[in-house]
Structures are given as structure tokens and as C-alpha cells.
Amino acid sequence: MFLILTFFSSQAFTADIRVIDADSIELGGVKIHLFGIDAPKITQECEDTNGKMYACGKHSTGSLKDLIEAMSKNTIACNYDGKDTFGRFLGECSIGNININEWLVENGWALAYLKYSKKYIKNENIAKRNRAGIWVGKFVEPWSWRRVERLYSQYEQADIDCLIKGNISSGGEKFIMLKVDKIMAKQKFH
């Protein structure tokens, strides 16, 4: 299935366009995951060049909002090809003549999600070379972050001396976090 949905991003249609996070948007009630890219999640933190943690997920999301606002007189168009496991359309979207997926990767606010597509590798290499967005410092790839991997410095700043932490998820899953190298790794237990 190949669908095209187009919306104008002018002030009159602002309610029809919603940025969920840097790789997910909603147009007229239709949820779209930007295909082939993966961006830091809204609560994700990264480390800058000075070793300080910053809200890179919020920065990524904000940069997409800023792009849409700056191009508010242009049309947002998305080409969809299927749905993901969450029922969101998988799409490649553009605003005016800017491919949003490419723009996010090339400006360092998303990564090429090689598990699903190799289309944005060149854009990612440009971001790396320019030390753009999250490439300015250290970060955990969004797909690893969702598996509860974190930068160790997040725990150092919280003055956590213990190398092992236990927790129970909202679904009742028990797990421990182990300090391994520079990341915290999740291990399930019963």
C-alpha cells in the first residue's frame, strides 16, 4: 500500500500537525513514524563536549518543531508504505523541498536506523563529520536506550556509588542494572 497525505503547515492548520517526538508526528489524526531513522526519545539525555548531560531528546524534538514553524508557509507531504507494530504509518515526509527524515539525520538529531533502511547513511556521515546535533558529544543510540542502556555519566552525576541497582517495571518485570564499561546494562531476573 502506498498512500500520500498532504497538509499545509500554516497557522490555520496548526492543530492538524503535532510533533510527538523527533521521529514521530501526527497529521490530521494520522500517526506517522518517520521511516529509516531513529531519534533520541523525549526523556533521553546525552553528554555534551564538556561532559555535561543535556536533554537531547527534547532538543531533537524541538529542532523538528522549529523546522516546521520556520517553514510554516509550506506544505507537509508524507509518503507511506505500510505500518509498524504500533499501528503507525511508516513514512517519509517533506516540508516544502526539505525531506524531513534526511534533515533530522544530517543535522544530527536522528540516526540512520540501519536495521530497516540504509537510505540515510550519507546524511549520518555528514552529521558525524560536522559534529552536528548529538554527534557533538556522547550518546546511546535510541534503539539501545529503549533497551534501558544509559550513559554511565548520568549515574555519576546523580552520585550513585553502587554499581548494581534493582528495579521493577510498571509491568511487574524485575531487573537489575549493572555498570558495564560506560553504560548501564539491564539484566532480567525472576
Secondary structure, DSSP 4 states (H G I P E B T S, - for coil): --EEEEEE-SGGGGGGEEEEETTEEEETTEEEEETTEE---TT--EE-TTS-EE-HHHHHHHHHHHHHHHTTTSEEEEEEEEE-TTSPEEEEEEETTEEHHHHHHHTTSSEE-TTT--TTHHHHHHHHHHT-GGGGSB---HHHHTTT-EEHHHHHHTT---SEEEEE-TTS-EEEEEEETTEEEEEE--
